[in-house]
Amino acid sequence: MVSTEDNNSTNGPRKLTERMLKGVAWSGLTSILLLGLKFISVAILARLLSPRDYGVVGGAFIAVELAAMLCGLGLAPALIQRKVVERDHIATALGVSLALSCVIGAALWLAAPFVATLMRIEALTDVVRLLAFATPLGAFNLICEALLARNMGFRAVSLCLLFSFSVAVCVVAVPMAFAGFGYWSLVAMQIAEVSIGALAFGFAARKLLVLPGFSARAFRELWPMSLGFSLTRPFGYLVNNTAKFLIARLMGAEALGLFTRAAFLSDNAGNLFNNIARIVAFPAMAQLQTDRERLRSGFLKGLSLTAMATMPTSAFSIVFAQELVDIILGPKWDEAVLPFALLATSLYFRLGNKLSYAVLQALGQPYRVIKIHCAVVAILALGILTTYDHGLATVCTVVPLAFGSAFVMTVRLVSRVIEMSIGAIFRAHVIPMSLALVVVAIGIGTRAMLVGQSSIVIVALGALAVVSSVLALLYFVPERVLGRLDAEGHRTLPSLKFAFRRLASCSM
């Protein structure tokens, strides 16, 4: 099969928009299902496993993510971003990725004892060595995902991710945890997810894949583009793992386990949003890289929608932190309550950063965030090194500070590149911030009235009060909540109002 110049751009703006919206819908739906499944799995596994179990696996993932970062050389996003992709490009990207991943997997296996010594967690040697065998499968999955995303196969990508995680959790992790395998249940879940994902992605992309090979010409054509993506990946890796590494080395496996579970909301929401950005936003924006007006509009709407979803969510998580931790993790995780609330404040900053990175990737300028990544790593390292003696909660105050600083710097950078005013960006955040304040007020009031009730009752009634208030605002003053609408928004608004009327009538 030969993939030629992408036809999406020739089908007109409306066709691309429709396909992108369908992709967002599919990715959004499966992301919600995936997040719900992760909540359920964590609620079960956290009651069967200890903070140390999560800390051991969390430490292993630091090493595994380093290997995964080195495997692809940025070839997967280069396949998406390149205008014309031929058979040789696909064969070369797949061949180089698989060959390199085998070498890196072997190096990871050999380095496992050093990793255990570096993080001061003895159990890491065997865990890292077992996870090293899955490295080539992860590289294969990335290439398949890139080919599907380039061809707007958003539905297939979303279903593959959902299917592989569902089977890994339900068939592998939970039964093993019940049987008393401890952290090995999490290790087996990771291997099963990658292995099942390879089967699913291979089947979904069977018409797009070719046999691995190598073409010097194709590699030369992919290399400059992939180099730009590769240069940023080590810095992105440091941003994501500096805090975890320092906590593991300075505070131990149990503290790392508490931190990873406290960061469950922001990490998983960030990962799911990253999937949407990688699978949908980046391929779609790559098609618009020469149309700055539409790129500005898409970026502004993306920031507004992200803020609308995450700011009220963060506010709710902060107000009901005690109850949420009790429901999701169980009573033995009380030490994670304050870290959970503190880390929830970084949710929007992390997701907003990912959206900004997607824009820069689409423009072929991902290297421009390297300085920002360096600043974030410096803030994290300096902050944790000076606060770890005061406990995990104090360490967790550093994270939102670092990501908040990164958000400000990244948005300013993108605004200069696409020539957008800071005022327009600020106005896009007014309504989401107002909704977050409404959620805080309603949450505090609801919590005060339900003192002494169970955690489930408090969270359920709090969520009901918040959702009812937001629906009422959308029903009576949708323009105030949704902001100023463009022509497409005015066509959508009557349907939205009708939907809320139907919802209100059904609830009576």
N, C-alpha and C positions, 0 to 999 in steps of 0.2 A: 504493500500500500504506500502510495506517495502522497505526502501532505504538501500542498502547494500554498501559494499566498492565500492568507485567510480571507474568506469571502464575506465575513461578517460586516466589514467596513463598507463593502460594496452594496449591501442590501439596504442601506439607508439607516439614518439615525433611529427611526422608530423601530425597525426590526432589531437592531442591537439593544435598544432600551427594553423591548419586550423580552428578549432572551435573557438579558441581565436581571430583569425583575423576576422572571421565572426562576433563575438561578438563585437569587436572593431568597425567594419564597421556599424553594426546596432546601437550600442550605439552612435557612432560618428554622424551618419546621424540624428537620432532622437534628439541628443543633439543640433545639428545645427538648426534643425527645432524648437526645444524648445526655444533655445536662440533667434531665430528670432521672435518667437511669444511673448517672454517676452519683446523684444525691442518694438514691436508694441503695446503691452498692456501698457507698461510704457509710451510710447509716447501719448497714449490716456488718461490714468488715471492721469498722472502728470499734464495735462492741466485742469482736472476736480477737482483734489484734491489739498490741500495745503501742504506745508512742515510739518505743525503741524499734519495733518491727518496721514502722513507717520510716524511721530515721535511717535504718540500714539500707532499705531500698531507695530512699531519697538520695543517700550518698552515692549509691551505685549509678543512679540516673545522671548524676553530675558527670561521671566518666563516660557513660553511654552517649549522652548528648554531645559531648566533645567529639566522640568518634563519628556520630551522625553528621555533625557540622562539617567535618573534614571530608566526608565521603563524596558529596555531590559536586564539589567545585563550582557550585552555582549553575550547573548545566540544566537543571530542571526549569528554573525561572527563565533561563536564556531561551529555552524552547518556546516558552510562552511569549516572550517579548519580541523575538525575532519575527520580522515580517513574513519571510519565506522560509519554510522548513521542508527539506527534502528527505528522502529515504536515508541517505548517508548521514544526515544530521541526527536522526533518531537512533540509528545503529551505533553511531559514535558516542552519543550521550549515554546510551544504555551500556555499551561495552566499557567505556572509561569508568562509569559509576560503579559497575559491578566489580571490575578488576581492582579499583582503588578500595572499595569497601571490603574486599577479601583481605587485602594487605593491612588495612587499618583494623579490621576485626582481629587478625592474628596479633598485631601489635598490642591491642587492648588486652588480649588474653595473656600475653607475656608481662604486661605492665600491671596486672591486677594486684600483686603483692605490694608494689610501690604505692598504688592508689590507696590500699588499706592502711599503709603506714602513714601516708600523707594526711589522711582524714582521721587517723587514730580510731578506726573502726575495724577490728580484726576480721569480722565476718564478711567484709567486702571482697576478699580474695576469690572465694568460690562463687559469690553472686555475680561479680563482674565477669568472670570467666564464662559462666553460663550465658549471660546476656550477650557476650561478644559474638556468639554463633548467629545471632539474629541480625547482625549488621548488614550483610548483603541483601537480606529481604527488605529491610527498611529503605535501602537505596533503590531497589527495584520499584517499591511502592511509590516513591517520589516521582520517578520518571513516568510511570503510568498515570499518576494523578495529574502531572503537567500536561500530558497528551490529551487527557479527557477535558481538562479545564480549557486548554487552547481551543478545542472543538466544541466548547460550550456544553460539555457533558456533565453539567453540575449535578443533575439528578443521580447519575451513576456514582460520582465521587461521594456524595452525601450518603447514599445507601451503603456503599462499601464501608465507610467509616462507622456507620451505625451498626451494621451487621457484625463486623469484626469485634467491636467492643462488646456488643451484647453477648455473643457466644463466649468470649474470653471471661467475662464476669460470671455469667449464669452457669456455664458448664465447667469452668476451671477454678476461678478464684474463690467463689463462695463455698463450693463443696470442700475444697482443700482447707480453707480456713476453719470450717466446722470440724474437719478431721484433725485439726491441731498442728498443721504444718507451719504456722507462724508466717514469717516474712517470705517463705518460699511460695506461699500462695500468691503473693503479689508479683514475684519473679515469674512464676508460671503464667500468670495472667498477661504480663507484658509480652512474653514469647508467643503465647497463643494469639494475642491480638495482631502482632506483626505477621505471623505465619498465615492466619486466616485472611488477613488483609491482602497478602500477596496473592492468594488464590482468587479472592474477589476482584482485586484490581486487574489481575492478569486476564480474567474472563471478561470484565467490562471493557478493557482496552484491546481485546484480541484483534480487532480490525485495524487498529492504529499501530500496533507493535510490529517490529521487525527483529530479525535475529541480531544479537550483539555483534558489533564489528568495530572497525576503526578506519577512518578516512582522514588523512592529514589535512586535506582541503577543508573538510567539514569541521574539523577541530579548530583550524585557524579561524574559520568564520564564527564559530561559537565562542571561542576563547576570550576575545576582547570583552564581549558582553557578559560572559560568565565571570570574568575576573572582577568586574564591578560588583557583582553580587557576592563573590567570594571574599572580597576585601572587607565587607561589612559584617560577615557572619561571625568571625571571632569576637568582634566587639559586641554584637548582639548576644552571643553566648555568655560573655562576661557579665553583661547587664542582667541576664536571667539567672546566673548561677553564683555570682560573687557572694551574695548574702548567704545562700545555702552552704557554700563551702566554708566560709568563715564561722558560721554557727556550728557546723559539724566539727571543725577542728578546735574551736575555742570553747564550745559549750557541750559537745557530745551528741551521740545519736538520739537520745531522748528529746533533747531540745530541738534538734532538727525535725524529728517526727512531729512535735507540737507545732513547729513553725509551718511545716508543709500542710498540716491539716487546718491550721488557722488561715492559711492562704488559699484554702480550697476554693472559695468563691471567686477571688480575683484571678487565680491561676486558671481555673477551668473556664470561666467566662472569657479570659484573655485567649486561651487556646482555641475555644470555639469561634470567637470573633476572628482570630488569626486564620482559621480555616476558611471562613467566609471571605475574608480579605484576599487570601491566597487563591481560593478556588474561583471567586466571582469578581471581586472588586479589581484586583490586579489585572486579570485578563481583559476585563471590560475597559478599564482606564488605559490600558496599553493601546487599545484601539482608538482612544481619544487623545493621544499624546500630542497631536498637532492641532487639536481644537480646544484652545485654552478657555474659551467661554463656557463650553459644556463641562470642561474639567473643573473650573471654578465652581460652577453650579453643583456638580456632583460632590465635590469636597465639602462645600458648605452644608448641603443636605445631609451628607454622611455624618459630619460633626454634630449637627442638630439632632438627628435621630439617635445617634449614639449617646449623647448627653441626656436625651429624653428617656432613654431606657435605663441608663446606668446611675444617674444622679439620684432619682427616687429610690432605686434598688439599694444603693449604698446607704442612703438615709434610713431606710427600713432596717437594713442589716445592723446598723450602729445602734439604733434604738432598741431592737429586740435581740441583741447579740447573745445575752445569757440564755434566752429561750431557744434560739436557733442552734447554738452549740449543744445544748441539752438534747434537742430533738435529733440533730444530724449525727453527732458524735457519741453522745451518751454521757453519763455522770462522771466517768473517770477522766474526762477531758476538760474539767473546769479551768485548768490553767491556760487553756487556749482562748478563753472568752475575751479578755482584753486585747490580746494580739489579733483576734478575729475582727474586732471592732476597728482597731487601728488600720489594719491592712485593707479593710473594706473601703476606706477613704481614698485608696489609690486606684480603685476600679476604673473610673472614667479616664484618669490620666493614662493608664496603661492601654486602654482600648483606643483612645484618641491618638496616642503615639503610633499604634499599629496602622490606623487609617492614614496618617501622614506619611508613614513609610511606604504604604502601598502607592500613594501618589508619586513619590520620588522614584520608586521602582518602575512605575509605568512610564516615567519620563526618561528612564535610563540613567538616573543620577542617584543611585542608592548610596554611593560613597560619601555623599554630602552630610550624612548623619554620623560619620565616624567621630567627629569632635564631640558631638552631643553624647554619644555612647561613652566616650572616655570621661566626660564630666560626670555622668551618672555613676560609673564604676568608682570614680574617685570619691564621690559623696557617700556611696554605700560603704566602701572600704574604710574611709576615715571615720564615718559615723559609727560603724559597728565596732571597730577597734577601740574606740573611746567610750563605748556604752555597754559592752557585753558584761562587764562586772556588775552592772545594775540590774541584770535580768533580761529575759526575753521580751517582755512588754516594752522596755525602753529601747531595745534594738529595733522593734517593729515601728517605732516612730520615725526611724531613718528612711524606711522604704517609701512612704507617701511623699516625703520631702524630696527624695531623689527623682521619683517618677513625675512629680508635679513640676520640678525644675526642667526635666526633659520635655514635658509637654509644652511649656511656654517657649522653650528654645526651638522645638521642632515646628510648632505652628507658625512662629515668626519666620522660620526658614522657608516653609512651604508658601506662605503668603507672599514672600518676595519672589519666589520662583514663578508662581502662577499669577503674580500681580493682583493680589486681593488685599483689600483694606482690613486692618486690624479691627476697625469699628464694625464691619459686617460680621466678623467672626465673634466679636463680643455680643452683638445683638442676638446671634443664633443661640447663645447660652442663657439669655435672660429667662425665658419661659421654663427650661429645664431646672434652673436653679430655684425658681419660684415654686415649682412643683415639689422639689426636694424639701423646701421649707414647710410646705403644706403637709408632706408626709411626716416630717419630724413633729410638727404640732399635733397632728392626729395620733401619731404613735405614742407620744408622751401622755396625751390625754387618755387614750385607751388603756395603756399600761397602768396608769394611776387608778383607773376604775376597776381593774381586774387583779388587784393585789391578792395573793393567796391562791389564785387559780393555777391549774397545771400549765406547763409550757405550751402544750399543743393548743389548749383553749386560748391562751393569750395571743399566740401567733396567728391562729385562725381568725379570731375576732379582729385583731389588729389589721390583718390583710384584708378582711372583708370591709372594714371601715375605710381603709385607704383606697381600695379598688372602687367602692361605691362612690366615694367623693370624686375620684378622677372621672368615672363614667358620668356622673352628674354634670361635671364641668364640660365634658365633651358633648353631652346632650344639649345643654342650654347655651353654652358659649364656645363652640368648637373653634371659631376663628381666634379667640383669645388663647386657647390652649395650643392649637397647631401653628399659630403664627400667621404671617402673611403668606398667601398662596400664589403660586403661578397659575398659568392657564390650565395645566394638567391637574393641579390641586383643586381648582374650582369645578372641574368636571367630576372629581372624585368626591367632593364634600357632600353633595346630596345623597349619594349612596351611603356614605359614612353615617350621616344623620339618620337615614332610614334604618340602617343596621342597629344603631343604638336604640331607636324607638322599638324595634322588634325585640331587642334584648330586654328592654325595660318592661314591655308588655308580657313577655314570657315569665319574668320573675315575679309578677304580681299574682 
